[in-house]
Amino acid sequence: MEIRAHDTAVVVTDPQNDVLRAGNPAWPLLVDALRENDTVANLKRLLDAASGGGYGIFISPHYNFDTDFAWRFGGPIETMMHDAKMFHRTSALSLDGFSGSGADWLEALAPVIEDGRTVVTSPHKIFGPSSNDLVLQLRKRGVTTVVLAGMLANLCVESHLRELLENGFEVAVAHDAVAAPRHPQFGDGNAAAQVNYRFLTDTVLSTEQVLEHMAAGAVSAS
């Protein structure tokens, strides 16, 4: 895989307070993986390098609108998110109460996300991007290669990886710019994701390795 500014983009899933800010509803399940991976610092490094190197940045967020709470069924994590009103916004047409909420961007990552160049897609509604416009936005900009990071490692990140691969993109995963729950019954989601990444793509890199490739690609593309 070649990582080059003219046809490679960084895609980050759910860089939002409800999974990254200390004390969020899932914090007891996430804190160990977040600290071990140094996830927030690595996401910031990745976004800053992409912005400075001329790479496209795409955010695939998770929002639960008031109307979504009328859904009649869902899996255990989906149900937990709805019960805790994680990623909550009143509607697609309103930003009332958004600033600083659980659905808002983590403050450390917001400057790049809100720079006017970053593409924020429509929300994915469960885990993968089949319900939003990420693939369309990438295709319309000539992107063929994706560097993927974000939350949660075994759910939204892995679901985005699978969907992007099925749509013909080359995908690298920044394996330490992710984190997932460690659940007392379900098991270690972070460890499961790391295994599956390696089954799915042959380009699983540390953030440091991604930055080295991006620096080389930014120079060659300039």
Phi, psi and omega in degrees: 000135173254130179255108186226141187299330187284341181221014179242139178232153172264127177245125179238126177265133168053053176279059195240158186302325186291354173231352183240332183280137178304136179087005178295167185302332181260009188306315181301330180275339188254336193302320183295314180292321178300318182286319181294320180278346189054048191301312184297314179298320180289323174298318179296316178299318181295313180294317180297317180293320179296316179297315181288336184263004178080019178273145172292144178235131182232128178253125175252097187272168175243120175234137170248112179274162180308320182294336180290338182287358175270359178302144187264350180204164179179162178286176187296319180288318176302315180295319178299316180296319179292317181299322180273359184053043176290148179057031189281131165229149183295320179197168177293342185259003185226139171249018177302125178076007184288315185301122179080358181282177176297334180278344183287163178292147170302133188306321183294337183260346187299322184304319179286318182299326184258024184279359180088351178251329181294137179268119173258114183284172168297159186289144164277142193264338174235275181235317188259172184272010179295340180260006176231190188255023182302309183299317177301314181297321177294312182299318183295342179253010176073022180282132176241343185230138184233136166258121191248138177204174175127207186230154342272146192304318186266357183243275185291318181296311181295321178295321176294320178302311181298315183293319179294319176298317180296336179266010171089011177274148165277134185228128169253143177249129172276098195289343178254010173252034179220169169198158180214163182292150164250108190254137184297333177257319188279334179108192186268099181294328180293315179296319179298318180297317183297324176294312183294324177306318184285336172285329189268324181223146180270009180237083175247113191235156169286162176302320179300317177295319177301315181297323177297315178296319181294320179298317178295318180292326179291322179293314183291335182273349185276000000 
